Amino acid sequence: MRTVRLLATALLAAIPSTALAQEALEGPGVRVGAGTVLHPNVGAEAGVINNVFFQQSSPITSGLLRISAKFAMSSEDVQPSDEALPGEELPKEPAAQTFEFRAGLAAAYEEYLYYGNPSTAAQRNLTLDGQGRLVVYPAGTWSFLADDRLRRDVRPRNFEDASSTNRIDNLLNLGLRYRPGGGAIAATLRYQNVLDIYEGSTPVADRMNQQLGLRADWQWRPYTRIFADLSYGFYGPLGASNPSGSFAKYGSNPLTFLTGIATNLSEPVTVKAHVGWGWSTYEMGQGYNAPLFGTELGYEYSPSGRVVGEVGYYFADSTNANFYRDYKLTLRVDQQVRQVLVTGTIGAYLRGYRGIDGLGAPSRDDLILNAHVRGQYVINERYYLTADYLGTTDQTDYVSMYMGQSDDPSYTRHELMVGARAAF
């Protein structure tokens, strides 16, 4: 069997994009140039969603058909020459690589199979998910880092209400890293740009969030890394801040400092931890000024099995509010049994939205529970079967008001999909 990977898919606080999920097989690839290989992957899935519109009561259930294709293109590692034959000179060491890159594009067409409700059938969707990463002089004293992710999807606005909106997100990261002599100390200056663009007529303001940051890393021991990170943001609307009277986007300048460590307590046990502080005011409404923390503990209980638990407390920019803060608790298990690979994740989040504008009360507190199980069965070097279950419940006592109508945005949603894929 050519390539079988132990999965490490993480479930976010709400429904994640499935476009570039990690796959059991990558396939041998197709050479498209010197040092460049293309890895195509195609598949189809069918299943059912029991709550298409994220409703609290009388949910609509629909069948779902998803056809998708993925393409990943990457540079090849420079490999040393074979050992010399007796009597010949030893081969020269390969020159350091000038750059490393990997790029991928995934597209999926989704057709809802319940035609008794025209609104359900109209949810048919074409999603796109593209990623690219480039490192220039990866082993040099100075390195340039760039990665970008562009997504187009139809989903709830930041998972904060029951409606869906065509949305394009782009996340760009640029960095300049200084690592003298390829040693244990490194400093990275970075720039991040986040664009959220909503298609069509929508009361949600487009936005552009920019951030400057400086990070220092120290490889203290072979398996221990210590870091410190300082960032300052320029968050605000892109165009009108209040396009049609609701869901305004107010500017802010978040300042964040974190310091942390990642290490191995023993061969099978890993620990990551960070602490810090976050501060931000907004042009209108509530801001925050509070500590940040997070801890991740991993245990490799067998050569092909690993469990990871994580707790955290953090703040993030919001769509229908100034920001939200999360108390997070998650547990993930990755297991391979011969040709079967399974990843299971459960999570609990105490989420609080602050600075809500135009919906009702300015604050909202939710309890979010979710579970995600993904199984893959490898048939041979190219073909495999997949099964995916995703369940989410979001419960809140908040009541929103929109166009004179009140709504409880709580919901419970289950999605089950089975399919087959081929990697070339």
N, C-alpha and C positions, 0 to 999 in steps of 0.2 A: 504494500500500500504506500503510495507516494508521499502524501502529506495528510496527517490527521492531527488536528490541533485540539488541545483542551480548551474549551470555551471559557471566556472571561467577560461575558456580556453583563453590563451593569444596568439596572433599572433606575430611572430617575424618579422624581417625586410625582410625576404624572406620566401619561402615555408617551413612550419614547418613539422616535422615528425608527422604523424597521428597515430603512433603505439600505444601510450599510452594516447590518448585523454581521458578526463574525461567523464564518462558515467553516464546516468541518473539513472541506477540501478546497484547495486552491487550484489544483491541476498543474500540469507541467508547463503551461503557458505557450505563447506563440512569440517567437523572436521577431521583432519589428525593426531592429536596427542594432548597431554595435553597442552591446552592453545594455539593451533595453528589451524587456519582456512584457507582453500583454497577457493578462489572465482574464478571459471571459467567464461569466457565470450566468446561467439563465434558469428560470424556474416558473412554476405556477402553483398557486395555493387556492384552496376553497374552504369556506367555513361559515361561521355565523357570528353576528354581533347582536346582543340582546337589547341595547339601548343606543340607537343611532344618534339621537339628539341630546344625550346627557340629561334626560328628564328625571325629575324626582318621582313622578307618578305616571302611570299609563305609558311605560316605555314602548317604543316601536322596535320590533325584532326584524332583522333582515339577513338574508344570505349575502355572502361577499365572495367575489372572485377577484383574485389579484394575480396579474402577470407581470413579471419583473425581469430585468436584465442588469447585470453589473459588469463593469470593466475596471480592472486595476492594472496600472502600468508602473513599472519600477525599474530603477537601475540595478545592475548586478554587482555583487561584491567582487572586488578584485581578489582572485585566488592566486596563491603562490604556485610556481611551476612544479612539475613532478620532480621527484628526487633524481639526481644525476645517476647515470649508469656507471659501472666500474670503469675507472680510467678517465672519466669526463670531469669537467669542472662543475662545482656546485652551482645551481641556478641562482640568479640574482633575485634579491627580494623585490617584490612588486612596488612600484612607486605609490605614494599615498594618493588616495582618491581625491580628485579636485572637487567633486560634488556627489551628493546622494539625493535621490528624489523618489517620490512615490505619489501617484495620482490615481484617483478612482472616480467613477461616475456610476450612479445607480438610478434607474428609472422604473417606476411601477405604475401600471394602470389598474384602478380599482373600480369594479362595477358592482353596485348594490342590486340584489336580486329580488327585492320586494317592490312590485310595481303597483300595488293597491294604493299607495300613497305617492303622488307625483313628487313631493318634496324629498322622499327617501331616494327615489331613482335619480333625482337631480344631484345627489351627493357624489356621483361618480367623479373620479378624481385622477389626475396625472401628477404624481409626485416625482421630484428630482432631488438628488442628493449628490453633490460633487465635493471631493476633497483633494487637496494637493499639499505636499510638503517638500521643501527644498532646503538642503544644508550645503553651503559652499565652504570648502576647506574644513571638513568635519574634524580632522585631526590637527588643525593648525592652531597657532597662538590666537589668531583672530578668526572667528567664524561668523558667517551671515546665516540667519535662520528665517524662514518664511513658511507659513502655512495658512491655508484658506479653506473655509467650508461654506458652500452655498446650498441652501435648501429651499425648495418650493413645496408647500403642503397646504392642505385644508384641515384645520384643526381649531379647537377653542383658543380664544385669545389668552395665551399664557396659562391655559387650564384654569381660568378664573370665572368663567361663566358657561352657560349651556349652548351658546351659539357658536357657529363655525365661520371662519373667514379665510379666504385665499390669502396666503401670506408668504413672502419671500424674506428669508433671513440670510445674512452674510456675516461671517466672523473671520476677520483678517488679523493675523499676528505677525509682526516683524520684530526681529531681534538681532543684536550685535553682541557676540559673546567674546570675552577676553579670558583666555586660559593659558597662562605662561608656561611654556614647555610641556603642554599637555598634562600638567600636574594636577594636584589635589584641590587647588583653589581656582574658582571661576567667578566672573562677574558678568551679568547679562543686562543690557539696557534694552527695553522692549517698548513697542507701541501696539495697541490693540484698537481695532475699529469694529463696532457692531452696528449693522444696519437692519432695521425691521421695516419692511415695506408691505402695506396692505393693499391688495388689488381691489379695483372697483370702488363704488361709493360705500364708505364705512365711516362711522363716527369715531374711529380710533385714529389718533395722530401717528404718522410715521415718526421714526426716531433714529438718531445716530448717537451712539455712546462711544466716546473715545477715552483711552486710558494710557498714561505713561507710567512705566514701572522700572524699578531697579532691583535685581535679585543677586544675592551672593550665595555661593555654594562652597562647602568645604567637605571633601571626601576624607573624613577623619581616619577611618580604618577601612579595610577592604569591603566591609558590609555595613558601614555607618556613614550617612550623609547628613550634614547639618546645613540649614538654609535660613536666610532672612530675606524678606520681600517687602518693599515699600511701593505703593502705587497711589496715583492721584487721577481722578476722572473728570471728564467734561461731558456730562450727560444732558441731552436736551432733544427737542423736537426737530424733525427734518421738514422744514416748511411750516405750515400753520400749527400752532400748539393746541388749538381747539377747533378742529375743522368744521364741526357741525353741532357744537353745543354740548357734547358729552365726551367722556374718556379723554380729558385733556392730558397733555404731557408737559410737566413743569421741569425746568432745568435744575441740575444739582451738580455738586462737585465732591463725590465721595473720596475720602482719604482712608487708606487701609494699610495696616502694618501687621505682618505675620512673621513668626519664627517657628521653626520646627525641626524634627529629626525623623529619619527613616533608618531602621537598623534591623538586624537579625538577633533575637535573643538566643536562639539555637538554630540548628540547621533547618528544622521544619517551621519555626515560629518567627514571624515578621511583625514589626510594629512601625506604624507611622503616627506621628502626633504633631499638632501645631496649636499655638495660642497667639493671640494678637488683639487688635482693637480696630473697630470700624466707626467712622464718623461721617455724617453727611447731613446738610440742611437742604431744604427745597425752597423754590421761589414761593410756593404756597403749600400749606398743609404741614403735616408732621414729618420730622426727620428722625435720625437715630444717632446714638452715641453710646456704644456698648462693647463689651468684650466679645471675642470670637474664639472658638476652640473646635477641635476635632481630633478623633482618635480612630485608627484602623488597626485591627488585630487579625492576622492571618495565620492559619495552621494547616500545614500539609499533612493530612492524616494518613495518606498512602501515596505511592509514586504517581498515581493517576487521579488523586482526589484532593481538593483544597476547600476550606471554609474560611470566609472573611466576614468579620463583623465590624460595623462602623457606627459611631455616634458623632454628632456634630451640632453646632449652633452657628448660624450665619445669616447674612442679609443679602438680598438681591433686588435689583431694579424690577419694577412691576409694570404691567400694562394698564390695568384698571385701577391702580393705586400708585402712590409714590414708590413704595417698596413693600416687600414681604420679608418676614424672618421665619426661619425654620428651626425647630428642634428635630433632629433627624436620628432615626435608629433603623439600620438595615442589616440584613444577614444574607450572604450569598454562598451557594455551594456549587462547585464545579466538579463533575465526576465523569470519568471515562471507564466504561466496561467493555472491553474488546472493541467492537465496531459501533458501540452506542456512546454518544456524548450528550450529557445532560447538564444544563445550568438552571438553577432555581434561585430566585431572589424574592424576599419579602421585605416590606418596608413600612414604617410608621412615621408620620410627620405631624407635628403640631405647628400649623402654619398660621401666622397672623399677618393680615394685610393692614397697612396704615396709610392714611392720606388718600382714601377713596374719594373721588370727585364725581358728582352727578349721578350716583346710583342709589344712595341711601345714607346710612350712618357712615362716618369716616373711618371706622375700624371694623374688622371682620376676623373671626378666629375659626379655623377649620381643623378637623381631624381627618387625615388622609391615610388610608390603608391600601396597600397594593401587593400584588403577587404576580410574578412572571416566571413561567416554566417553558424552557425551549429544549426540545430533544431532537437529535439528528442520528440517523442510522446510515452508516456507510455501506453501500452495496459493493462497490469496487473502487478503482482508482479515479473514477470520473463521476459516478452517480450516487446520490444519497437521498433519503427521505427526511422530511421535516415535520414537526408538530409544535405548535405554539399556543400557549394559553396566557392571556393577560386579563387580570381582574383588578378593578379600582373602585373604591368607594370614597366619596368626599362628603362628609357630614358637617353642617354648619347651622347655627341658629340665625344667620344673617338673612334678611329679606331685602332684595334689591327692588328699586322702582325705575321703570323705563317706559316712557310714553304713557304714563298713567296706569300701568299694569304692575302689580306686585308679583315677585317670583322668589321662591326658595331655591337657590342654586345647588342644593345637595343632589347627589346622584350616585347610583351604583351601576357599573358597566362590566360586562364580561365579553371576551372575544376568544374564539377558538378557531384555529386555522391548521389545516394539514396540507401537505404538498410534496413536490419532488423537485430536485435541482440537479443540474449538470455543470461540472467545472471542466474547462478545457485548457 
